[in-house]
Amino acid sequence: MTFGPGETDPSQIHRGDGAFAAAPQHPCVTFDRRELDRILGLYGRMVAAGEWRDYAIDFLRDRAVFSVFRHAAEVPIYRIEKNPKLARRQGAYSVITATGLIMRRGPELDRVLRVLDKPEKAIRLVAN
């Protein structure tokens, strides 16, 4: 791909002095498409239920974090973390509360997220 005058490659990092720095060489841990589909499916259900309002995703060197907020100006009420270094020991996935309590940890994302899934309440119609 060629760039014209004044255009820059978006993958390059601008240093601020007109020059470009090389992109960092360390890889970040990310969620794959299947993981994000599962997390965003849960997020959508909780938003529809009025429980959650906002989220943030952070991709760090050692872990990926999906933070859930009740209000945008607060600390996250839950963090869903993927830490590959813990995959062989405790499991790569964990759900952590705002106070740092690990609610559940394990090797399978679906099982870990079940701690946040609330059972559907059956609506019973009572005839008068």
C-alpha positions as a printed Julia matrix, in Angstrom:
128×3 Matrix{Float64}:
   0.0     0.0    0.0
   1.37    3.4   -0.91
   0.72    6.62   0.91
   0.56   10.07  -0.64
   2.02   13.31   0.69
   0.94   13.97   4.27
  -0.43   10.45   4.74
   1.11    8.04   7.22
   0.95    4.34   7.86
  -1.51    3.89  10.76
   0.55    1.0   12.16
   3.48    3.31  12.88
   3.66    5.12  16.2
   4.08    8.89  16.01
   6.69   10.17  18.49
   5.44   13.77  18.48
   8.54   15.31  16.9
   7.57   14.41  13.34
   9.45   11.1   13.38
   7.99    7.65  13.78
   9.04    5.08  16.32
   8.98    1.37  15.67
   5.95   -0.48  17.02
   6.56   -2.24  20.34
   7.82   -5.8   19.87
   6.04   -7.36  22.86
   2.81   -9.16  21.99
  -0.33   -8.46  23.96
  -2.75  -11.06  25.27
  -6.13  -10.73  23.55
  -9.53  -12.35  23.55
 -10.3   -14.32  20.39
 -13.58  -13.97  18.5
 -15.29  -16.89  20.26
 -14.33  -15.53  23.68
 -15.53  -12.02  22.83
 -18.8   -13.41  21.41
 -19.46  -15.23  24.69
 -18.51  -12.23  26.86
 -20.49   -9.72  24.78
 -23.5   -12.07  24.75
 -23.5   -12.05  28.56
 -22.93   -8.28  28.55
 -25.9    -7.72  26.24
 -28.21   -9.78  28.46
 -27.1    -7.89  31.56
 -27.56   -4.51  29.85
 -31.07   -5.56  28.78
 -31.78   -6.54  32.39
 -30.61   -3.09  33.55
 -27.7    -4.49  35.59
 -24.72   -3.24  33.58
 -24.18    0.02  31.69
 -20.65    0.21  30.28
 -17.5    -1.81  29.63
 -13.81   -1.45  28.84
 -11.33   -3.85  27.26
  -7.61   -3.77  28.05
  -5.0    -5.86  26.26
  -1.86   -6.03  28.39
   1.4    -7.96  28.1
   0.4   -10.66  30.57
  -3.42  -10.65  30.42
  -6.54   -9.39  28.69
  -9.2    -7.72  30.85
 -12.89   -7.07  30.13
 -14.16   -4.67  32.81
 -17.88   -4.21  33.51
 -19.33   -1.0   34.97
 -22.69   -0.19  36.48
 -22.03    3.51  35.8
 -19.35    4.9   33.52
 -17.78    7.04  36.27
 -17.24    4.18  38.73
 -14.71    1.43  39.25
 -15.59   -1.82  37.46
 -17.98   -4.08  39.36
 -16.49   -7.15  37.67
 -13.36   -7.94  35.68
 -13.22  -10.92  33.35
  -9.55  -11.76  32.9
  -7.63  -14.05  30.6
  -4.14  -14.85  31.88
  -2.39  -17.54  29.78
   0.38  -17.96  32.37
  -2.16  -19.51  34.75
  -3.63  -21.89  32.14
  -1.84  -25.0   33.41
  -2.32  -24.24  37.09
  -5.65  -22.62  37.99
  -7.06  -21.92  34.55
  -6.57  -18.95  32.26
  -9.97  -17.33  32.94
 -11.24  -15.63  36.08
 -14.05  -13.35  37.25
 -12.94  -10.81  39.86
 -15.1    -8.39  41.88
 -14.36   -4.71  42.54
 -12.85   -5.65  45.91
 -10.44   -8.15  44.31
 -12.33  -11.29  45.31
 -11.92  -14.04  42.72
 -15.45  -15.36  42.24
 -14.48  -18.17  39.9
 -11.41  -19.33  38.02
 -11.0   -22.1   35.5
  -9.8   -23.35  32.12
 -13.15  -22.91  30.31
 -14.61  -19.44  29.75
 -18.22  -20.66  29.63
 -18.0   -22.28  33.06
 -16.29  -19.26  34.59
 -18.92  -16.85  33.21
 -21.76  -18.91  34.69
 -21.09  -17.23  38.02
 -22.39  -13.98  36.46
 -25.33  -15.51  34.56
 -28.51  -15.04  36.49
 -31.18  -17.68  35.95
 -34.14  -16.56  33.91
 -37.08  -15.88  36.15
 -40.18  -17.71  35.05
 -43.22  -15.5   34.76
 -46.24  -17.13  36.29
 -49.66  -15.92  35.48
 -52.03  -16.33  38.32
 -55.68  -16.6   37.37
 -57.99  -14.7   39.67
